[in-house]
Amino acid sequence: MTTETLVSILIPMKNEFEGINLLMRRLLPILNQLTQKYEIVVINDGSTDDTLSLLLDYKKQIPQIKIIDLSRN
């Protein structure tokens, strides 16, 4: 029996709308080179900007993204 390794990236965010595109442009090519499966767990910590809506857009395209949405900090 073989077990497959899962690489988990945990990223807390609060009002990070401006930086999400840059983060994804840098992070995804690296993760896509891995031979292991990966997940990106983003914790939206009560953002008041459009952080959550942009993360949801990314999730539609990238199923490895998991979002934990906290209603407040």
All heavy atoms as a GROMACS GRO file, in nm:
protein
  589
    1MET      N    1   0.084  -0.118   0.000
    1MET     CA    2   0.000   0.000   0.000
    1MET      C    3   0.088   0.124   0.000
    1MET      O    4   0.178   0.139   0.082
    1MET     CB    5  -0.088  -0.002   0.125
    1MET     CG    6  -0.180   0.114   0.136
    1MET     SD    7  -0.295   0.078   0.272
    1MET     CE    8  -0.317   0.237   0.336
    2THR      N    9   0.063   0.214  -0.094
    2THR     CA   10   0.140   0.338  -0.099
    2THR      C   11   0.051   0.454  -0.057
    2THR      O   12  -0.068   0.456  -0.082
    2THR     CB   13   0.192   0.364  -0.241
    2THR    OG1   14   0.081   0.379  -0.328
    2THR    CG2   15   0.283   0.254  -0.289
    3THR      N   16   0.114   0.547   0.011
    3THR     CA   17   0.040   0.667   0.049
    3THR      C   18   0.092   0.783  -0.034
    3THR      O   19   0.212   0.795  -0.058
    3THR     CB   20   0.057   0.698   0.199
    3THR    OG1   21   0.196   0.716   0.226
    3THR    CG2   22   0.002   0.587   0.285
    4GLU      N   23   0.002   0.865  -0.076
    4GLU     CA   24   0.039   0.980  -0.157
    4GLU      C   25   0.051   1.102  -0.067
    4GLU      O   26  -0.033   1.126   0.020
    4GLU     CB   27  -0.067   1.004  -0.264
    4GLU     CG   28  -0.022   1.101  -0.367
    4GLU     CD   29  -0.113   1.102  -0.488
    4GLU    OE1   30  -0.186   1.004  -0.509
    4GLU    OE2   31  -0.111   1.202  -0.558
    5THR      N   32   0.154   1.179  -0.089
    5THR     CA   33   0.178   1.299  -0.010
    5THR      C   34   0.094   1.413  -0.065
    5THR      O   35   0.085   1.434  -0.185
    5THR     CB   36   0.328   1.338  -0.017
    5THR    OG1   37   0.406   1.228   0.030
    5THR    CG2   38   0.356   1.460   0.067
    6LEU      N   39   0.033   1.486   0.026
    6LEU     CA   40  -0.042   1.606  -0.010
    6LEU      C   41   0.032   1.726   0.047
    6LEU      O   42   0.057   1.733   0.167
    6LEU     CB   43  -0.184   1.600   0.046
    6LEU     CG   44  -0.270   1.724   0.024
    6LEU    CD1   45  -0.300   1.746  -0.124
    6LEU    CD2   46  -0.399   1.713   0.103
    7VAL      N   47   0.066   1.819  -0.039
    7VAL     CA   48   0.131   1.942   0.004
    7VAL      C   49   0.021   2.044   0.030
    7VAL      O   50  -0.061   2.071  -0.059
    7VAL     CB   51   0.229   1.995  -0.103
    7VAL    CG1   52   0.287   2.129  -0.063
    7VAL    CG2   53   0.339   1.893  -0.129
    8SER      N   54   0.018   2.098   0.150
    8SER     CA   55  -0.084   2.198   0.187
    8SER      C   56  -0.017   2.332   0.211
    8SER      O   57   0.077   2.342   0.290
    8SER     CB   58  -0.159   2.155   0.313
    8SER     OG   59  -0.230   2.036   0.291
    9ILE      N   60  -0.066   2.433   0.143
    9ILE     CA   61  -0.019   2.570   0.161
    9ILE      C   62  -0.130   2.645   0.233
    9ILE      O   63  -0.243   2.651   0.184
    9ILE     CB   64   0.011   2.638   0.025
    9ILE    CG1   65   0.105   2.554  -0.061
    9ILE    CG2   66   0.063   2.780   0.046
    9ILE    CD1   67   0.243   2.536  -0.008
   10LEU      N   68  -0.101   2.700   0.349
   10LEU     CA   69  -0.199   2.775   0.428
   10LEU      C   70  -0.166   2.924   0.420
   10LEU      O   71  -0.053   2.964   0.451
   10LEU     CB   72  -0.198   2.731   0.574
   10LEU     CG   73  -0.224   2.583   0.599
   10LEU    CD1   74  -0.203   2.549   0.744
   10LEU    CD2   75  -0.363   2.544   0.553
   11ILE      N   76  -0.264   3.004   0.377
   11ILE     CA   77  -0.240   3.147   0.358
   11ILE      C   78  -0.351   3.227   0.426
   11ILE      O   79  -0.465   3.227   0.379
   11ILE     CB   80  -0.236   3.183   0.208
   11ILE    CG1   81  -0.136   3.094   0.134
   11ILE    CG2   82  -0.201   3.330   0.190
   11ILE    CD1   83  -0.141   3.107  -0.016
   12PRO      N   84  -0.320   3.296   0.536
   12PRO     CA   85  -0.419   3.385   0.595
   12PRO      C   86  -0.422   3.516   0.517
   12PRO      O   87  -0.319   3.565   0.472
   12PRO     CB   88  -0.368   3.407   0.738
   12PRO     CG   89  -0.221   3.385   0.728
   12PRO     CD   90  -0.199   3.286   0.616
   13MET      N   91  -0.542   3.571   0.500
   13MET     CA   92  -0.556   3.697   0.426
   13MET      C   93  -0.656   3.788   0.495
   13MET      O   94  -0.757   3.742   0.545
   13MET     CB   95  -0.605   3.672   0.284
   13MET     CG   96  -0.509   3.603   0.195
   13MET     SD   97  -0.568   3.605   0.025
   13MET     CE   98  -0.429   3.528  -0.055
   14LYS      N   99  -0.625   3.916   0.492
   14LYS     CA  100  -0.720   4.019   0.534
   14LYS      C  101  -0.696   4.141   0.446
   14LYS      O  102  -0.589   4.201   0.449
   14LYS     CB  103  -0.704   4.057   0.680
   14LYS     CG  104  -0.807   4.161   0.719
   14LYS     CD  105  -0.815   4.185   0.866
   14LYS     CE  106  -0.928   4.287   0.890
   14LYS     NZ  107  -0.940   4.318   1.029
   15ASN      N  108  -0.794   4.172   0.363
   15ASN     CA  109  -0.786   4.285   0.270
   15ASN      C  110  -0.663   4.275   0.180
   15ASN      O  111  -0.584   4.369   0.170
   15ASN     CB  112  -0.788   4.418   0.347
   15ASN     CG  113  -0.916   4.437   0.422
   15ASN    OD1  114  -1.022   4.390   0.381
   15ASN    ND2  115  -0.910   4.505   0.534
   16GLU      N  116  -0.648   4.162   0.114
   16GLU     CA  117  -0.532   4.136   0.028
   16GLU      C  118  -0.569   4.137  -0.121
   16GLU      O  119  -0.496   4.082  -0.203
   16GLU     CB  120  -0.471   4.001   0.064
   16GLU     CG  121  -0.417   3.992   0.203
   16GLU     CD  122  -0.299   4.084   0.229
   16GLU    OE1  123  -0.233   4.128   0.132
   16GLU    OE2  124  -0.272   4.113   0.346
   17PHE      N  125  -0.681   4.199  -0.157
   17PHE     CA  126  -0.726   4.199  -0.295
   17PHE      C  127  -0.615   4.240  -0.392
   17PHE      O  128  -0.596   4.178  -0.496
   17PHE     CB  129  -0.848   4.292  -0.311
   17PHE     CG  130  -0.896   4.305  -0.452
   17PHE    CD1  131  -0.976   4.208  -0.508
   17PHE    CD2  132  -0.859   4.414  -0.529
   17PHE    CE1  133  -1.020   4.218  -0.639
   17PHE    CE2  134  -0.902   4.426  -0.659
   17PHE     CZ  135  -0.983   4.328  -0.715
   18GLU      N  136  -0.542   4.344  -0.358
   18GLU     CA  137  -0.438   4.398  -0.447
   18GLU      C  138  -0.324   4.300  -0.473
   18GLU      O  139  -0.260   4.307  -0.577
   18GLU     CB  140  -0.381   4.528  -0.390
   18GLU     CG  141  -0.481   4.640  -0.378
   18GLU     CD  142  -0.524   4.695  -0.514
   18GLU    OE1  143  -0.441   4.700  -0.606
   18GLU    OE2  144  -0.643   4.732  -0.526
   19GLY      N  145  -0.299   4.207  -0.381
   19GLY     CA  146  -0.183   4.119  -0.396
   19GLY      C  147  -0.214   3.977  -0.441
   19GLY      O  148  -0.122   3.900  -0.469
   20ILE      N  149  -0.340   3.941  -0.452
   20ILE     CA  150  -0.376   3.802  -0.483
   20ILE      C  151  -0.329   3.760  -0.621
   20ILE      O  152  -0.274   3.650  -0.638
   20ILE     CB  153  -0.528   3.780  -0.467
   20ILE    CG1  154  -0.567   3.793  -0.320
   20ILE    CG2  155  -0.568   3.642  -0.520
   20ILE    CD1  156  -0.717   3.791  -0.296
   21ASN      N  157  -0.346   3.844  -0.722
   21ASN     CA  158  -0.304   3.806  -0.857
   21ASN      C  159  -0.154   3.780  -0.864
   21ASN      O  160  -0.110   3.682  -0.924
   21ASN     CB  161  -0.346   3.912  -0.959
   21ASN     CG  162  -0.495   3.913  -0.982
   21ASN    OD1  163  -0.560   3.809  -0.981
   21ASN    ND2  164  -0.551   4.031  -1.001
   22LEU      N  165  -0.076   3.865  -0.802
   22LEU     CA  166   0.069   3.845  -0.799
   22LEU      C  167   0.104   3.715  -0.727
   22LEU      O  168   0.187   3.637  -0.773
   22LEU     CB  169   0.137   3.964  -0.732
   22LEU     CG  170   0.289   3.953  -0.716
   22LEU    CD1  171   0.357   3.941  -0.851
   22LEU    CD2  172   0.341   4.074  -0.640
   23LEU      N  173   0.040   3.692  -0.613
   23LEU     CA  174   0.065   3.568  -0.538
   23LEU      C  175   0.038   3.445  -0.625
   23LEU      O  176   0.120   3.355  -0.634
   23LEU     CB  177  -0.023   3.563  -0.413
   23LEU     CG  178  -0.023   3.431  -0.337
   23LEU    CD1  179   0.112   3.407  -0.271
   23LEU    CD2  180  -0.136   3.427  -0.236
   24MET      N  181  -0.076   3.442  -0.691
   24MET     CA  182  -0.113   3.326  -0.772
   24MET      C  183  -0.021   3.310  -0.893
   24MET      O  184   0.016   3.198  -0.929
   24MET     CB  185  -0.258   3.336  -0.818
   24MET     CG  186  -0.357   3.327  -0.704
   24MET     SD  187  -0.342   3.171  -0.614
   24MET     CE  188  -0.462   3.194  -0.486
   25ARG      N  189   0.019   3.421  -0.954
   25ARG     CA  190   0.112   3.413  -1.069
   25ARG      C  191   0.246   3.353  -1.028
   25ARG      O  192   0.313   3.288  -1.107
   25ARG     CB  193   0.135   3.551  -1.129
   25ARG     CG  194   0.026   3.597  -1.222
   25ARG     CD  195   0.070   3.713  -1.311
   25ARG     NE  196   0.132   3.822  -1.238
   25ARG     CZ  197   0.068   3.929  -1.190
   25ARG    NH1  198  -0.062   3.939  -1.206
   25ARG    NH2  199   0.134   4.024  -1.127
   26ARG      N  200   0.288   3.377  -0.904
   26ARG     CA  201   0.416   3.323  -0.858
   26ARG      C  202   0.404   3.182  -0.798
   26ARG      O  203   0.492   3.100  -0.815
   26ARG     CB  204   0.477   3.417  -0.755
   26ARG     CG  205   0.522   3.546  -0.817
   26ARG     CD  206   0.594   3.631  -0.718
   26ARG     NE  207   0.643   3.753  -0.783
   26ARG     CZ  208   0.713   3.845  -0.721
   26ARG    NH1  209   0.743   3.831  -0.593
   26ARG    NH2  210   0.753   3.951  -0.785
   27LEU      N  211   0.294   3.157  -0.726
   27LEU     CA  212   0.279   3.032  -0.654
   27LEU      C  213   0.238   2.916  -0.743
   27LEU      O  214   0.294   2.806  -0.734
   27LEU     CB  215   0.178   3.050  -0.541
   27LEU     CG  216   0.151   2.930  -0.450
   27LEU    CD1  217   0.279   2.887  -0.379
   27LEU    CD2  218   0.041   2.964  -0.350
   28LEU      N  219   0.141   2.937  -0.830
   28LEU     CA  220   0.086   2.826  -0.910
   28LEU      C  221   0.188   2.758  -1.001
   28LEU      O  222   0.190   2.634  -1.007
   28LEU     CB  223  -0.036   2.873  -0.989
   28LEU     CG  224  -0.157   2.903  -0.902
   28LEU    CD1  225  -0.267   2.967  -0.984
   28LEU    CD2  226  -0.208   2.778  -0.833
   29PRO      N  227   0.275   2.831  -1.071
   29PRO     CA  228   0.374   2.759  -1.153
   29PRO      C  229   0.465   2.668  -1.072
   29PRO      O  230   0.502   2.560  -1.117
   29PRO     CB  231   0.455   2.872  -1.219
   29PRO     CG  232   0.363   2.989  -1.219
   29PRO     CD  233   0.281   2.975  -1.093
   30ILE      N  234   0.498   2.709  -0.951
   30ILE     CA  235   0.583   2.626  -0.865
   30ILE      C  236   0.508   2.501  -0.822
   30ILE      O  237   0.559   2.389  -0.830
   30ILE     CB  238   0.630   2.707  -0.742
   30ILE    CG1  239   0.722   2.820  -0.787
   30ILE    CG2  240   0.700   2.616  -0.641
   30ILE    CD1  241   0.749   2.925  -0.682
   31LEU      N  242   0.384   2.518  -0.776
   31LEU     CA  243   0.305   2.404  -0.731
   31LEU      C  244   0.274   2.308  -0.845
   31LEU      O  245   0.271   2.186  -0.825
   31LEU     CB  246   0.175   2.451  -0.665
   31LEU     CG  247   0.192   2.526  -0.532
   31LEU    CD1  248   0.059   2.578  -0.483
   31LEU    CD2  249   0.258   2.436  -0.428
   32ASN      N  250   0.252   2.360  -0.964
   32ASN     CA  251   0.221   2.275  -1.078
   32ASN      C  252   0.341   2.190  -1.123
   32ASN      O  253   0.323   2.093  -1.196
   32ASN     CB  254   0.166   2.357  -1.194
   32ASN     CG  255   0.025   2.404  -1.167
   32ASN    OD1  256  -0.052   2.338  -1.099
   32ASN    ND2  257  -0.009   2.521  -1.218
   33GLN      N  258   0.459   2.224  -1.079
   33GLN     CA  259   0.578   2.144  -1.110
   33GLN      C  260   0.595   2.026  -1.014
   33GLN      O  261   0.674   1.936  -1.041
   33GLN     CB  262   0.704   2.230  -1.105
   33GLN     CG  263   0.712   2.331  -1.216
   33GLN     CD  264   0.837   2.416  -1.207
   33GLN    OE1  265   0.930   2.386  -1.131
   33GLN    NE2  266   0.841   2.523  -1.282
   34LEU      N  267   0.522   2.027  -0.904
   34LEU     CA  268   0.534   1.918  -0.805
   34LEU      C  269   0.478   1.789  -0.860
   34LEU      O  270   0.385   1.788  -0.940
   34LEU     CB  271   0.458   1.954  -0.678
   34LEU     CG  272   0.505   2.075  -0.599
   34LEU    CD1  273   0.412   2.101  -0.482
   34LEU    CD2  274   0.647   2.055  -0.550
   35THR      N  275   0.534   1.680  -0.815
   35THR     CA  276   0.479   1.550  -0.850
   35THR      C  277   0.370   1.508  -0.753
   35THR      O  278   0.290   1.421  -0.783
   35THR     CB  279   0.591   1.443  -0.852
   35THR    OG1  280   0.656   1.440  -0.725
   35THR    CG2  281   0.692   1.474  -0.962
   36GLN      N  282   0.365   1.574  -0.636
   36GLN     CA  283   0.262   1.544  -0.537
   36GLN      C  284   0.138   1.630  -0.564
   36GLN      O  285   0.145   1.735  -0.627
   36GLN     CB  286   0.310   1.577  -0.394
   36GLN     CG  287   0.431   1.503  -0.350
   36GLN     CD  288   0.557   1.586  -0.369
   36GLN    OE1  289   0.564   1.677  -0.449
   36GLN    NE2  290   0.660   1.548  -0.296
   37LYS      N  291   0.027   1.583  -0.510
   37LYS     CA  292  -0.094   1.664  -0.513
   37LYS      C  293  -0.076   1.778  -0.414
   37LYS      O  294  -0.002   1.768  -0.317
   37LYS     CB  295  -0.216   1.581  -0.474
   37LYS     CG  296  -0.254   1.479  -0.577
   37LYS     CD  297  -0.381   1.410  -0.535
   37LYS     CE  298  -0.425   1.312  -0.642
   37LYS     NZ  299  -0.552   1.245  -0.608
   38TYR      N  300  -0.150   1.887  -0.441
   38TYR     CA  301  -0.140   2.001  -0.351
   38TYR      C  302  -0.278   2.063  -0.329
   38TYR      O  303  -0.371   2.041  -0.406
   38TYR     CB  304  -0.043   2.107  -0.402
   38TYR     CG  305  -0.088   2.178  -0.527
   38TYR    CD1  306  -0.170   2.291  -0.519
   38TYR    CD2  307  -0.051   2.135  -0.653
   38TYR    CE1  308  -0.212   2.357  -0.633
   38TYR    CE2  309  -0.093   2.200  -0.767
   38TYR     CZ  310  -0.173   2.312  -0.756
   38TYR     OH  311  -0.215   2.377  -0.870
   39GLU      N  312  -0.286   2.141  -0.222
   39GLU     CA  313  -0.403   2.222  -0.195
   39GLU      C  314  -0.355   2.356  -0.143
   39GLU      O  315  -0.250   2.366  -0.080
   39GLU     CB  316  -0.497   2.155  -0.094
   39GLU     CG  317  -0.439   2.143   0.045
   39GLU     CD  318  -0.534   2.080   0.146
   39GLU    OE1  319  -0.650   2.053   0.112
   39GLU    OE2  320  -0.490   2.058   0.259
   40ILE      N  321  -0.432   2.458  -0.173
   40ILE     CA  322  -0.405   2.592  -0.122
   40ILE      C  323  -0.524   2.627  -0.034
   40ILE      O  324  -0.636   2.639  -0.083
   40ILE     CB  325  -0.391   2.694  -0.236
   40ILE    CG1  326  -0.279   2.654  -0.332
   40ILE    CG2  327  -0.366   2.834  -0.178
   40ILE    CD1  328  -0.277   2.736  -0.460
   41VAL      N  329  -0.500   2.639   0.096
   41VAL     CA  330  -0.606   2.671   0.190
   41VAL      C  331  -0.589   2.819   0.227
   41VAL      O  332  -0.489   2.858   0.286
   41VAL     CB  333  -0.600   2.584   0.317
   41VAL    CG1  334  -0.711   2.621   0.413
   41VAL    CG2  335  -0.605   2.436   0.280
   42VAL      N  336  -0.688   2.898   0.187
   42VAL     CA  337  -0.684   3.042   0.214
   42VAL      C  338  -0.785   3.073   0.323
   42VAL      O  339  -0.902   3.036   0.313
   42VAL     CB  340  -0.716   3.122   0.087
   42VAL    CG1  341  -0.708   3.272   0.115
   42VAL    CG2  342  -0.623   3.085  -0.027
   43ILE      N  343  -0.739   3.140   0.428
   43ILE     CA  344  -0.827   3.181   0.536
   43ILE      C  345  -0.853   3.330   0.520
   43ILE      O  346  -0.764   3.412   0.538
   43ILE     CB  347  -0.765   3.152   0.675
   43ILE    CG1  348  -0.738   3.002   0.692
   43ILE    CG2  349  -0.857   3.200   0.786
   43ILE    CD1  350  -0.597   2.964   0.664
   44ASN      N  351  -0.974   3.364   0.479
   44ASN     CA  352  -1.013   3.503   0.465
   44ASN      C  353  -1.057   3.552   0.603
   44ASN      O  354  -1.162   3.514   0.653
   44ASN     CB  355  -1.126   3.518   0.362
   44ASN     CG  356  -1.166   3.662   0.344
   44ASN    OD1  357  -1.082   3.750   0.343
   44ASN    ND2  358  -1.295   3.686   0.331
   45ASP      N  359  -0.976   3.637   0.661
   45ASP     CA  360  -0.993   3.677   0.801
   45ASP      C  361  -1.069   3.809   0.813
   45ASP      O  362  -1.015   3.910   0.858
   45ASP     CB  363  -0.856   3.686   0.868
   45ASP     CG  364  -0.865   3.692   1.019
   45ASP    OD1  365  -0.975   3.677   1.073
   45ASP    OD2  366  -0.760   3.711   1.082
   46GLY      N  367  -1.195   3.809   0.768
   46GLY     CA  368  -1.280   3.926   0.784
   46GLY      C  369  -1.249   4.041   0.690
   46GLY      O  370  -1.266   4.157   0.726
   47SER      N  371  -1.204   4.011   0.569
   47SER     CA  372  -1.172   4.117   0.473
   47SER      C  373  -1.294   4.203   0.443
   47SER      O  374  -1.406   4.154   0.433
   47SER     CB  375  -1.122   4.056   0.342
   47SER     OG  376  -0.999   3.990   0.360
   48THR      N  377  -1.269   4.333   0.425
   48THR     CA  378  -1.375   4.426   0.389
   48THR      C  379  -1.362   4.474   0.245
   48THR      O  380  -1.445   4.552   0.199
   48THR     CB  381  -1.376   4.547   0.485
   48THR    OG1  382  -1.248   4.610   0.481
   48THR    CG2  383  -1.409   4.503   0.627
   49ASP      N  384  -1.259   4.429   0.175
   49ASP     CA  385  -1.245   4.462   0.033
   49ASP      C  386  -1.297   4.344  -0.049
   49ASP      O  387  -1.375   4.263   0.000
   49ASP     CB  388  -1.100   4.498  -0.001
   49ASP     CG  389  -1.003   4.383   0.020
   49ASP    OD1  390  -1.046   4.272   0.061
   49ASP    OD2  391  -0.883   4.402  -0.005
   50ASP      N  392  -1.256   4.331  -0.173
   50ASP     CA  393  -1.305   4.223  -0.261
   50ASP      C  394  -1.218   4.097  -0.258
   50ASP      O  395  -1.217   4.020  -0.354
   50ASP     CB  396  -1.317   4.275  -0.404
   50ASP     CG  397  -1.433   4.371  -0.420
   50ASP    OD1  398  -1.534   4.355  -0.349
   50ASP    OD2  399  -1.424   4.463  -0.504
   51THR      N  400  -1.145   4.078  -0.150
   51THR     CA  401  -1.061   3.959  -0.137
   51THR      C  402  -1.140   3.830  -0.159
   51THR      O  403  -1.101   3.746  -0.240
   51THR     CB  404  -0.992   3.956   0.001
   51THR    OG1  405  -0.904   4.068   0.012
   51THR    CG2  406  -0.913   3.829   0.022
   52LEU      N  407  -1.251   3.815  -0.090
   52LEU     CA  408  -1.328   3.692  -0.100
   52LEU      C  409  -1.380   3.669  -0.241
   52LEU      O  410  -1.372   3.558  -0.293
   52LEU     CB  411  -1.445   3.692  -0.001
   52LEU     CG  412  -1.532   3.567  -0.002
   52LEU    CD1  413  -1.450   3.442   0.028
   52LEU    CD2  414  -1.648   3.581   0.095
   53SER      N  415  -1.432   3.771  -0.307
   53SER     CA  416  -1.486   3.751  -0.442
   53SER      C  417  -1.377   3.710  -0.540
   53SER      O  418  -1.399   3.624  -0.626
   53SER     CB  419  -1.559   3.876  -0.491
   53SER     OG  420  -1.472   3.985  -0.502
   54LEU      N  421  -1.257   3.766  -0.527
   54LEU     CA  422  -1.148   3.726  -0.616
   54LEU      C  423  -1.104   3.583  -0.586
   54LEU      O  424  -1.078   3.505  -0.678
   54LEU     CB  425  -1.030   3.823  -0.602
   54LEU     CG  426  -0.913   3.801  -0.696
   54LEU    CD1  427  -0.958   3.797  -0.842
   54LEU    CD2  428  -0.807   3.908  -0.675
   55LEU      N  429  -1.098   3.545  -0.459
   55LEU     CA  430  -1.064   3.408  -0.424
   55LEU      C  431  -1.166   3.309  -0.480
   55LEU      O  432  -1.130   3.203  -0.531
   55LEU     CB  433  -1.055   3.392  -0.272
   55LEU     CG  434  -0.937   3.460  -0.204
   55LEU    CD1  435  -0.953   3.453  -0.053
   55LEU    CD2  436  -0.806   3.399  -0.249
   56LEU      N  437  -1.294   3.345  -0.473
   56LEU     CA  438  -1.399   3.259  -0.529
   56LEU      C  439  -1.384   3.244  -0.680
   56LEU      O  440  -1.408   3.136  -0.734
   56LEU     CB  441  -1.537   3.313  -0.491
   56LEU     CG  442  -1.572   3.301  -0.343
   56LEU    CD1  443  -1.699   3.380  -0.312
   56LEU    CD2  444  -1.587   3.155  -0.301
   57ASP      N  445  -1.344   3.350  -0.747
   57ASP     CA  446  -1.318   3.342  -0.892
   57ASP      C  447  -1.204   3.245  -0.921
   57ASP      O  448  -1.211   3.165  -1.014
   57ASP     CB  449  -1.285   3.479  -0.950
   57ASP     CG  450  -1.406   3.570  -0.959
   57ASP    OD1  451  -1.521   3.519  -0.952
   57ASP    OD2  452  -1.387   3.692  -0.974
   58TYR      N  453  -1.096   3.253  -0.842
   58TYR     CA  454  -0.985   3.160  -0.860
   58TYR      C  455  -1.028   3.017  -0.833
   58TYR      O  456  -0.988   2.925  -0.903
   58TYR     CB  457  -0.867   3.197  -0.769
   58TYR     CG  458  -0.770   3.292  -0.832
   58TYR    CD1  459  -0.766   3.426  -0.796
   58TYR    CD2  460  -0.679   3.249  -0.928
   58TYR    CE1  461  -0.677   3.515  -0.855
   58TYR    CE2  462  -0.589   3.336  -0.987
   58TYR     CZ  463  -0.589   3.469  -0.950
   58TYR     OH  464  -0.500   3.554  -1.009
   59LYS      N  465  -1.110   2.997  -0.732
   59LYS     CA  466  -1.156   2.862  -0.696
   59LYS      C  467  -1.233   2.797  -0.810
   59LYS      O  468  -1.225   2.676  -0.831
   59LYS     CB  469  -1.241   2.867  -0.569
   59LYS     CG  470  -1.286   2.730  -0.523
   59LYS     CD  471  -1.353   2.737  -0.388
   59LYS     CE  472  -1.408   2.605  -0.343
   59LYS     NZ  473  -1.321   2.491  -0.356
   60LYS      N  474  -1.307   2.875  -0.887
   60LYS     CA  475  -1.380   2.822  -1.002
   60LYS      C  476  -1.285   2.761  -1.104
   60LYS      O  477  -1.318   2.664  -1.171
   60LYS     CB  478  -1.463   2.932  -1.069
   60LYS     CG  479  -1.580   2.979  -0.986
   60LYS     CD  480  -1.650   3.094  -1.055
   60LYS     CE  481  -1.754   3.157  -0.965
   60LYS     NZ  482  -1.812   3.280  -1.025
   61GLN      N  483  -1.167   2.818  -1.117
   61GLN     CA  484  -1.068   2.773  -1.216
   61GLN      C  485  -0.971   2.670  -1.159
   61GLN      O  486  -0.915   2.590  -1.234
   61GLN     CB  487  -0.987   2.892  -1.266
   61GLN     CG  488  -1.069   3.003  -1.326
   61GLN     CD  489  -0.988   3.130  -1.342
   61GLN    OE1  490  -0.865   3.128  -1.347
   61GLN    NE2  491  -1.055   3.243  -1.348
   62ILE      N  492  -0.948   2.677  -1.029
   62ILE     CA  493  -0.845   2.594  -0.965
   62ILE      C  494  -0.908   2.519  -0.849
   62ILE      O  495  -0.922   2.572  -0.739
   62ILE     CB  496  -0.727   2.681  -0.916
   62ILE    CG1  497  -0.673   2.765  -1.031
   62ILE    CG2  498  -0.618   2.595  -0.855
   62ILE    CD1  499  -0.588   2.881  -0.989
   63PRO      N  500  -0.947   2.393  -0.871
   63PRO     CA  501  -1.017   2.318  -0.766
   63PRO      C  502  -0.932   2.290  -0.642
   63PRO      O  503  -0.986   2.255  -0.537
   63PRO     CB  504  -1.058   2.189  -0.836
   63PRO     CG  505  -0.971   2.177  -0.954
   63PRO     CD  506  -0.932   2.316  -0.994
   64GLN      N  507  -0.802   2.306  -0.650
   64GLN     CA  508  -0.714   2.281  -0.535
   64GLN      C  509  -0.723   2.392  -0.431
   64GLN      O  510  -0.670   2.381  -0.322
   64GLN     CB  511  -0.568   2.268  -0.580
   64GLN     CG  512  -0.541   2.147  -0.664
   64GLN     CD  513  -0.558   2.175  -0.814
   64GLN    OE1  514  -0.623   2.269  -0.856
   64GLN    NE2  515  -0.499   2.090  -0.894
   65ILE      N  516  -0.791   2.502  -0.464
   65ILE     CA  517  -0.806   2.613  -0.370
   65ILE      C  518  -0.924   2.584  -0.278
   65ILE      O  519  -1.034   2.554  -0.324
   65ILE     CB  520  -0.824   2.746  -0.443
   65ILE    CG1  521  -0.696   2.782  -0.518
   65ILE    CG2  522  -0.861   2.856  -0.344
   65ILE    CD1  523  -0.705   2.911  -0.597
   66LYS      N  524  -0.899   2.591  -0.149
   66LYS     CA  525  -1.002   2.577  -0.046
   66LYS      C  526  -1.009   2.710   0.027
   66LYS      O  527  -0.906   2.771   0.056
   66LYS     CB  528  -0.968   2.467   0.054
   66LYS     CG  529  -0.920   2.337  -0.005
   66LYS     CD  530  -1.030   2.264  -0.079
   66LYS     CE  531  -0.985   2.126  -0.119
   66LYS     NZ  532  -0.963   2.105  -0.259
   67ILE      N  533  -1.129   2.757   0.056
   67ILE     CA  534  -1.145   2.887   0.121
   67ILE      C  535  -1.218   2.868   0.254
   67ILE      O  536  -1.323   2.806   0.260
   67ILE     CB  537  -1.225   2.983   0.032
   67ILE    CG1  538  -1.154   3.005  -0.101
   67ILE    CG2  539  -1.246   3.117   0.104
   67ILE    CD1  540  -1.238   3.078  -0.204
   68ILE      N  541  -1.157   2.923   0.358
   68ILE     CA  542  -1.222   2.932   0.488
   68ILE      C  543  -1.253   3.079   0.508
   68ILE      O  544  -1.161   3.163   0.510
   68ILE     CB  545  -1.132   2.878   0.602
   68ILE    CG1  546  -1.101   2.731   0.578
   68ILE    CG2  547  -1.198   2.901   0.738
   68ILE    CD1  548  -0.997   2.674   0.672
   69ASP      N  549  -1.379   3.114   0.516
   69ASP     CA  550  -1.419   3.254   0.526
   69ASP      C  551  -1.467   3.284   0.667
   69ASP      O  552  -1.573   3.240   0.709
   69ASP     CB  553  -1.531   3.283   0.424
   69ASP     CG  554  -1.570   3.429   0.421
   69ASP    OD1  555  -1.482   3.515   0.444
   69ASP    OD2  556  -1.688   3.457   0.395
   70LEU      N  557  -1.386   3.359   0.740
   70LEU     CA  558  -1.424   3.402   0.874
   70LEU      C  559  -1.502   3.533   0.861
   70LEU      O  560  -1.461   3.622   0.787
   70LEU     CB  561  -1.300   3.423   0.960
   70LEU     CG  562  -1.207   3.301   0.973
   70LEU    CD1  563  -1.084   3.336   1.055
   70LEU    CD2  564  -1.280   3.182   1.031
   71SER      N  565  -1.610   3.546   0.931
   71SER     CA  566  -1.695   3.664   0.916
   71SER      C  567  -1.634   3.789   0.976
   71SER      O  568  -1.670   3.900   0.940
   71SER     CB  569  -1.832   3.638   0.977
   71SER     OG  570  -1.819   3.612   1.115
   72ARG      N  571  -1.544   3.771   1.069
   72ARG     CA  572  -1.478   3.886   1.129
   72ARG      C  573  -1.343   3.844   1.183
   72ARG      O  574  -1.317   3.727   1.206
   72ARG     CB  575  -1.562   3.950   1.238
   72ARG     CG  576  -1.598   3.854   1.348
   72ARG     CD  577  -1.702   3.911   1.440
   72ARG     NE  578  -1.749   3.801   1.522
   72ARG     CZ  579  -1.789   3.814   1.644
   72ARG    NH1  580  -1.788   3.931   1.700
   72ARG    NH2  581  -1.831   3.712   1.713
   73ASN      N  582  -1.257   3.941   1.205
   73ASN     CA  583  -1.122   3.914   1.253
   73ASN      C  584  -1.128   3.883   1.401
   73ASN      O  585  -1.194   3.945   1.478
   73ASN     CB  586  -1.034   4.037   1.227
   73ASN     CG  587  -0.891   4.013   1.264
   73ASN    OD1  588  -0.862   3.978   1.376
   73ASN    ND2  589  -0.802   4.034   1.171
   0.00000   0.00000   0.00000
